[in-house]
Amino acid sequence: MTFHFMLLYATTIFIASIIPGPSMLLALTHGMQYGARRTLASAMGNVTVTLLQATISITGLGAILIASETVFYLIKMAGAAYLVYMGICILLSPKMSAMPDKTSATDKEISLGKMYMQAAYVTAGNPKAIVFFTAIFPQFINPGAPYLPQFCILMSVGSLIAFSCFMIYAFSGQKIVFLFSKAALARYIRRIIGGTFIGAGIGLAASNK
């Protein structure tokens, strides 16, 4: 695998990861509510499921998922329902703290494990990621070289990029929350973020394969 191909692969994964979506929106929200340091747990949840999705695509199970309308539909509906649930929870949540790095009442209400699982659920609820990996991996594999080392490299680079993009949003959330410390503005932002989650869930449920 040449440097040119690796750079092209990294660029492709970065663009696909940094584009705002449910996972990045969750990173922004957790960054605003709990601070970037605690959001590391959420990032690990995202990376764990991303690795699982990549592994599924590599082992050929991704092709089965793509071919199975029923399985794909069930995963998509479960993911859509969870996004709507997350949106409702955000709309009903207490106001965002202006000092997310300090212990607050909101921090006490959620554990790092729950943050990890929230990110894992949101990431797992998007089966199109498996379709993406199934489509992109063959483009960067050299059929004349051993497959396993190449897959390990691709997955390692992809995981690092996914983690970095998640944390970029988390740090951004931690920074901008200071702009919304006033109660009225905080309610407005919660409505936007919660509504976006609900809209994303409805959009995912209504989208075609």
C-alpha positions, 0 to 999 in steps of 0.5 A: 500500500503506497503512501499516495493510496494511504493519504487518499484513504485517510482523506476519504475517511476524514471527510466521511467522518467529519460531516455532521451526523448523529454521532458527531452531533452526540459528540457536540452535545456530550462536549457541551454537557459534560466536557471534552474530558468525559466525552472520551468515553463516548468517543471510545463507544463510537470507535468500538462500534466503528471497528465492529462495523468495519470487521463485519464488512471485511468478513463478508457479513456486510454483503449479507446485511446489504442483501437482507432487506429485513435485517437492514430495515430492523437495524435502521428502525432501531437506530431511528427510534434511538435517535428520536429517544435521544432527542426527547431526552435532550429536550427534557434535560436540565440546562447545560452547565457553563462550566462542564469540566467541573462536577455538576448535577448533570454530571452526577446523572450519567456515568462514563459507561452510559456515555459510552453506551449512548455513543455505541447505540447511536453508531450502531443504529446506522447500518449504512456505515457497513455499506460504506466500509464494504464499498470502500475497503476493496478500493484500497486493497492490493490483491497481490499482498496479504490481506490481514496486514492491509485490513489492520492498517486500514482499520487502525487509521480509520479508527484514529480518524474517527476518534479524532473527528469525534473529539473535535466536535466534543472540544467544540461543544465544550468551547461554545457552551460558554456562549449559551450560559444564559437560561433562555439561550440554553433552552433554545440550543437544547431545542435545536439539538433535540429537534435535530436528533428527532429529525435525524431519526425520522429521516433515517426511518424514512430514507431508502436503502 
